[in-house]
């Protein structure tokens, strides 16, 4: 069978001088095979700069195979102040930073006023020798469930990949990033990493500390915590959602038995998947939707990442309990087309840098929860059992202690990178400050308040003493209490379901 890799990924969740002229860059990098030109990218009307830099696939063989590393530079609105640029390290692992250009252009607008933003597609993503399992494009997301995959699916994906997989690792990605920094003529850069991007940022701090002026680590995935141990943090986030609902008058009145309803529908789906007939959320035609327990849980877990989508969870659970899967179908429809994750690169890193460090006792402890149990690690384990292996360097797992000004941000509601992760890095870094936002989930800088704090840090270069007052102004989350609520996605409202006997 062909595997919907998106369904497996969601179940396993999972992150200077002013701009130089083209002539100056060509003169300073004539031996580095740099290409840079003005261009337009999706989501941005103004011209930006697009480039590629040829780097060794294997850095121990400088004269061997080369790969092109793709990047985009979003020029500062006002470059006259000649501020150091900010390099954006994307999450996942498996996000392509350049593909996020439109979102970053808008979200980081305050920073972009006076700084260039450098977005580099990590090797294995985007246009940097992408490693992707694309079978999901041919799969019906409504009938596919995460449990339905086999070793054959993994083998089919691997058969389509090109390159020496062992070279598509976090350390070589950072070597690429630093090569781009150098080729662009910047002695130093500031770096911002979100989710897995914080892991990449920590590796950057260890490997090339002299290249970095300051660091922002947003929703931290420290070296000491393997990617994939999400059971306890997801359960903690879900419990806070239940508590917040019960402390909200309208939510508590509408869903007084929310925890009980969740337990019962999850137990029912654990016995056997349910097939329902729905009106397709986008097309309006009749179609079937198959819901397994992993599909149900992973859909909920994805909503926990954002304060906006968290508001839908009580309604999703309650309607499912009543046998109505309209909200679930609508959220699945919203995710059609993929999540922007290059799945093969994701598993190539996780299966070699993280999963081998997870002991049996760690798995048991992480699975001891009342939400998704050990779902995340079970799915990762199935893939990793068949994935080619490589050995990370001896230095990779070293605790990072670089004395670089570092701002650490955590959301108290985060389901995958809890505040305890940020505390680990804050303890190890000598020049850091950890801010915990009580009403944020994953990625604090996704809010105007978070961006303003980051911008102030970049200006002052001191992680302590920043104005954090706006965090207190972020309101408590509200919840959807009916199918006609104003926050309900249109595709959710449009669906209808009928359970098939």
Secondary structure, DSSP 8 states (H G I E B T S, - for coil): ----HHHHHHHH---------HHHHHHHSTTTTEEEEEE--TT--S-EEEEEEEEESSTT-TTS-EEEEEEEEE--S--TT----EEEE--TTTB-GGGGHHHHHHHTHHHHTTS-EEEE--TTBTTBS-----GGGGS-TTT--TT---HHHHHHHHHT--S-GGG-SHHHHHHHHHHHHHHTT-S-EEEEEETHHHHHHHHHHHH-GGGEEEEEEES---TTS-TT--HHHHHHHHHHHHHHHHTSHHHHHH-TTHHHHHHHHHHHHHH--EEEEEE-TTT-SEEEEEE-HHHHHHHHHHHTT-HHHHTTHHHHHHHHHTT--HHHHHHHHHTTT--SB-HHHHHHHIIIIIGGG--HHHHHHHH-SSSSTTHHHHHHHHHHTTS------TTTT------SEEEEEEETT-SSS-HHHHHHHHHH-TTEEEEEETT--S-GGGSHHHHHHHHHHHHH--SSS---GGGGGS-------STT-TTS-HHHHH--EEE--
